[in-house]
Amino acid sequence: MRYNVGCLNASTQAARVNFELYRSDGTMLGTESLILMPLGNDQLNRIFGPYQPVTGYIDYWSDLPMGSIYCYGSVLDNVTSDPTTIPPQ
Protein backbone atom coordinates (compact mmCIF):
# COMPACT_ATOMS: atom_id res chain seq x y z
CA MET A 1 0.00 0.00 0.00
CA ARG A 2 1.04 3.59 -0.48
CA TYR A 3 -0.32 6.56 1.41
CA ASN A 4 -0.74 10.08 0.02
CA VAL A 5 -2.13 13.30 1.47
CA GLY A 6 -3.69 15.95 -0.74
CA CYS A 7 -4.75 19.49 0.13
CA LEU A 8 -6.90 22.20 -1.43
CA ASN A 9 -6.58 25.93 -0.76
CA ALA A 10 -9.94 27.75 -0.92
CA SER A 11 -8.26 31.09 -0.17
CA THR A 12 -6.91 33.76 -2.50
CA GLN A 13 -3.68 33.73 -0.44
CA ALA A 14 -0.78 31.29 -0.68
CA ALA A 15 -0.41 29.10 2.41
CA ARG A 16 2.07 26.74 4.01
CA VAL A 17 0.42 23.53 5.22
CA ASN A 18 2.29 21.71 7.99
CA PHE A 19 1.97 18.00 8.72
CA GLU A 20 2.97 15.93 11.74
CA LEU A 21 3.09 12.17 11.16
CA TYR A 22 2.34 9.81 14.05
CA ARG A 23 2.23 6.09 14.75
CA SER A 24 -1.19 4.91 15.93
CA ASP A 25 0.14 4.91 19.54
CA GLY A 26 0.86 8.67 19.30
CA THR A 27 4.62 8.45 18.76
CA MET A 28 5.70 11.22 16.38
CA LEU A 29 7.47 9.96 13.27
CA GLY A 30 8.33 13.20 11.51
CA THR A 31 7.13 16.38 9.85
CA GLU A 32 6.45 17.56 6.31
CA SER A 33 5.08 20.73 4.74
CA LEU A 34 3.96 22.06 1.40
CA ILE A 35 3.11 25.45 -0.08
CA LEU A 36 -0.34 25.78 -1.66
CA MET A 37 -0.82 28.56 -4.15
CA PRO A 38 -4.05 30.63 -4.02
CA LEU A 39 -7.03 28.43 -5.00
CA GLY A 40 -4.52 25.65 -5.65
CA ASN A 41 -4.10 22.02 -4.73
CA ASP A 42 -1.17 19.67 -4.29
CA GLN A 43 -0.35 16.22 -2.98
CA LEU A 44 2.47 14.60 -1.02
CA ASN A 45 2.97 11.08 -2.34
CA ARG A 46 4.06 8.13 -0.23
CA ILE A 47 4.08 10.31 2.90
CA PHE A 48 4.60 7.32 5.23
CA GLY A 49 7.17 5.71 2.88
CA PRO A 50 10.24 6.26 5.10
CA TYR A 51 8.42 4.72 8.09
CA GLN A 52 6.97 1.54 6.54
CA PRO A 53 5.53 -0.65 7.82
CA VAL A 54 3.42 1.66 9.98
CA THR A 55 -0.16 2.26 11.01
CA GLY A 56 -0.57 5.93 11.75
CA TYR A 57 -2.25 9.26 11.28
CA ILE A 58 -1.44 12.83 10.30
CA ASP A 59 -2.27 16.15 11.96
CA TYR A 60 -2.22 19.21 9.71
CA TRP A 61 -2.60 22.97 10.05
CA SER A 62 -1.89 26.21 8.21
CA ASP A 63 -1.63 29.90 8.99
CA LEU A 64 -4.88 30.66 7.13
CA PRO A 65 -8.26 30.95 8.87
CA MET A 66 -10.18 27.77 9.65
CA GLY A 67 -11.95 26.35 6.59
CA SER A 68 -9.50 27.78 4.05
CA ILE A 69 -7.50 24.54 3.72
CA TYR A 70 -9.01 21.08 3.21
CA CYS A 71 -6.79 17.99 3.32
CA TYR A 72 -7.61 14.33 2.75
CA GLY A 73 -5.74 11.05 2.69
CA SER A 74 -5.62 8.44 -0.03
CA VAL A 75 -4.51 4.83 0.14
CA LEU A 76 -3.58 2.95 -3.03
CA ASP A 77 -2.93 -0.72 -3.58
CA ASN A 78 0.58 -1.03 -5.05
CA VAL A 79 -0.46 -3.93 -7.32
CA THR A 80 -3.75 -2.67 -8.76
CA SER A 81 -3.54 1.07 -7.92
CA ASP A 82 -7.12 0.82 -6.58
CA PRO A 83 -7.63 3.97 -4.48
CA THR A 84 -9.54 4.70 -1.30
CA THR A 85 -10.09 8.24 0.02
CA ILE A 86 -9.74 8.92 3.74
CA PRO A 87 -11.71 12.06 4.75
CA PRO A 88 -10.49 14.19 7.68
CA GLN A 89 -11.73 13.16 11.10
C-alpha positions as CSV (number, residue, x, y, z in Angstrom):
1,M,0.0,0.0,0.0
2,R,1.0,3.6,-0.5
3,Y,-0.3,6.6,1.4
4,N,-0.7,10.1,0.0
5,V,-2.1,13.3,1.5
6,G,-3.7,16.0,-0.7
7,C,-4.8,19.5,0.1
8,L,-6.9,22.2,-1.4
9,N,-6.6,25.9,-0.8
10,A,-9.9,27.8,-0.9
11,S,-8.3,31.1,-0.2
12,T,-6.9,33.8,-2.5
13,Q,-3.7,33.7,-0.4
14,A,-0.8,31.3,-0.7
15,A,-0.4,29.1,2.4
16,R,2.1,26.7,4.0
17,V,0.4,23.5,5.2
18,N,2.3,21.7,8.0
19,F,2.0,18.0,8.7
20,E,3.0,15.9,11.7
21,L,3.1,12.2,11.2
22,Y,2.3,9.8,14.0
23,R,2.2,6.1,14.8
24,S,-1.2,4.9,15.9
25,D,0.1,4.9,19.5
26,G,0.9,8.7,19.3
27,T,4.6,8.4,18.8
28,M,5.7,11.2,16.4
29,L,7.5,10.0,13.3
30,G,8.3,13.2,11.5
31,T,7.1,16.4,9.9
32,E,6.4,17.6,6.3
33,S,5.1,20.7,4.7
34,L,4.0,22.1,1.4
35,I,3.1,25.4,-0.1
36,L,-0.3,25.8,-1.7
37,M,-0.8,28.6,-4.2
38,P,-4.1,30.6,-4.0
39,L,-7.0,28.4,-5.0
40,G,-4.5,25.6,-5.7
41,N,-4.1,22.0,-4.7
42,D,-1.2,19.7,-4.3
43,Q,-0.4,16.2,-3.0
44,L,2.5,14.6,-1.0
45,N,3.0,11.1,-2.3
46,R,4.1,8.1,-0.2
47,I,4.1,10.3,2.9
48,F,4.6,7.3,5.2
49,G,7.2,5.7,2.9
50,P,10.2,6.3,5.1
51,Y,8.4,4.7,8.1
52,Q,7.0,1.5,6.5
53,P,5.5,-0.7,7.8
54,V,3.4,1.7,10.0
55,T,-0.2,2.3,11.0
56,G,-0.6,5.9,11.7
57,Y,-2.2,9.3,11.3
58,I,-1.4,12.8,10.3
59,D,-2.3,16.1,12.0
60,Y,-2.2,19.2,9.7
61,W,-2.6,23.0,10.0
62,S,-1.9,26.2,8.2
63,D,-1.6,29.9,9.0
64,L,-4.9,30.7,7.1
65,P,-8.3,31.0,8.9
66,M,-10.2,27.8,9.6
67,G,-11.9,26.4,6.6
68,S,-9.5,27.8,4.0
69,I,-7.5,24.5,3.7
70,Y,-9.0,21.1,3.2
71,C,-6.8,18.0,3.3
72,Y,-7.6,14.3,2.7
73,G,-5.7,11.1,2.7
74,S,-5.6,8.4,0.0
75,V,-4.5,4.8,0.1
76,L,-3.6,3.0,-3.0
77,D,-2.9,-0.7,-3.6
78,N,0.6,-1.0,-5.1
79,V,-0.5,-3.9,-7.3
80,T,-3.7,-2.7,-8.8
81,S,-3.5,1.1,-7.9
82,D,-7.1,0.8,-6.6
83,P,-7.6,4.0,-4.5
84,T,-9.5,4.7,-1.3
85,T,-10.1,8.2,0.0
86,I,-9.7,8.9,3.7
87,P,-11.7,12.1,4.8
88,P,-10.5,14.2,7.7
89,Q,-11.7,13.2,11.1
